[in-house]
Amino acid sequence: MKKLAVLGGEKSFPDGVAFVRPPAPPLEEVVARLAPSYSQGSLTNGPLVRELEDSVAERLGVRNVVAVSSCTTGLMLSVAGLAQFGEINGPVIMPSFTFSAGPHAVAWSNLGVRFVECDPLSFQIDLAHTSMHLEGAGAIMATHIFGAPCRPEQVEAMGKSAGIPVLFDAAHGFGALRNGRPLGGFGEVEVFSMTPTKPLVAGEGGLVCTDRDDLAEYLRLAREYGNPGNYNTRFIGLNGRLSEMHAAIALASISHIDEHLETRRRLAGRYADGILAIPGVRTQAVDSEDLSTYKDFTIAIDAGDFGVSRDQLVTALSAEGIDTRNYFDPPVHRQDSHALRSPSDLPVTDAVSKTVVSLPLYPALTDDVVDQIVEIIASVGQSAESLL
Ligand SMILES: *Cc1c(COP(=O)(O)O)cnc(C)c1O
């Protein structure tokens, strides 16, 4: 067994293992894609953005894709559009165990947020808890946590039974499959992110997918200030456009995405095989019929069985040069921005947040580094007594 750096042993990775390395496509490919638009003077919301929207719509089998400047913008405008159509009349139910952008998007439309619990094994929205909080709710917004589908057809069914729209924060989910079906076509709308920590990158950007033509039309105007072309704005929009530069990066990124996701899945499988042999450590539960993107490879620590807490593990990994993230801690209902607006009592979410940690995962990571990280985690558990 390795002598841990935190106990005075040698640091395993003197140069460090980064938490994330954006899967940016080769620069030559980006430049080649951008060149025609650039030389025509078309720098934003032009032919490359159209090409991106069309190719994603075809790939995912959805009627409309509207590219916007970020996933946050896409979520904001989707909520605003549905509210303007009179379809959201009350607080939006969402998990607190998610990234702040979803709840922020709801708050920007002056709607309330009603936080619900997550499942302790899958970390996804807890539908049993959701079903107890539907009274008076205006919509449900669920996140596909860490790129694993959140049983979207069950969330859809719950929304339908309550007569309220369902939106999906699919920021992590480009390329994920629910029982063979790509994410993107569930609910009224699904929104992907293309910021550098996500599986599909554009630098910045979001992709709103919807089968509804009325919502797509709203979104296309909304990302242009609400201006239909004659400067007589129809409603309060904003500048939510995607630039041609970003679309060029996204198109090049899509041409590599299948290969990229395959590598992520293979490395995640390798991690999981090693992790599952360690007492007190488990991986995010993903339904066996689903394929995750593994936007994050996230484990949960049961300190009783493992021997030390998540925080002690993180300290030990950091001493070895391994960078990790405590996604999502604090959960959104504990963040200063939402704690007073939406006071919530969510003991399961609090417990999950304190026990999870996401490990480095990206195509440039080698099998050998994955194996070493697993070994170090095992050593931390075995060294628990000296660490306490
Ligand atoms: C990253 C992220 C977002 C925000 O995406 P942007 O493109 O940066 O706006 C939204 N939701 C979740 C769950 C995310 O992880």
The ligand as an SDF file (V2000), in Angstrom:
LIG
                    3D

 15 15  0  0  0  0  0  0  0  0999 V2000
  -23.2160   24.4170  -16.3540 C   0  0  0  0  0  0  0  0  0  0  0  0
  -24.6220   24.2810  -15.9470 C   0  0  0  0  0  0  0  0  0  0  0  0
  -25.5820   25.2240  -16.3260 C   0  0  0  0  0  0  0  0  0  0  0  0
  -25.2190   26.5450  -16.9390 C   0  0  0  0  0  0  0  0  0  0  0  0
  -24.7010   26.4450  -18.2240 O   0  0  0  0  0  0  0  0  0  0  0  0
  -24.1490   27.7760  -18.9090 P   0  0  0  0  0  0  0  0  0  0  0  0
  -24.0200   27.3830  -20.3530 O   0  0  0  0  0  0  0  0  0  0  0  0
  -22.8370   28.0730  -18.2620 O   0  0  0  0  0  0  0  0  0  0  0  0
  -25.1360   28.8490  -18.7140 O   0  0  0  0  0  0  0  0  0  0  0  0
  -26.9060   24.9890  -16.0360 C   0  0  0  0  0  0  0  0  0  0  0  0
  -27.2740   23.8910  -15.3690 N   0  0  0  0  0  0  0  0  0  0  0  0
  -26.3890   22.9520  -14.9690 C   0  0  0  0  0  0  0  0  0  0  0  0
  -26.8860   21.7280  -14.2570 C   0  0  0  0  0  0  0  0  0  0  0  0
  -25.0290   23.1380  -15.2210 C   0  0  0  0  0  0  0  0  0  0  0  0
  -24.1420   22.2610  -14.7510 O   0  0  0  0  0  0  0  0  0  0  0  0
  1  2  1  0
  2  3  1  0
  2 14  2  0
  3  4  1  0
  3 10  2  0
  4  5  1  0
  5  6  1  0
  6  7  2  0
  6  8  1  0
  6  9  1  0
 10 11  1  0
 11 12  2  0
 12 13  1  0
 12 14  1  0
 14 15  1  0
M  END
$$$$
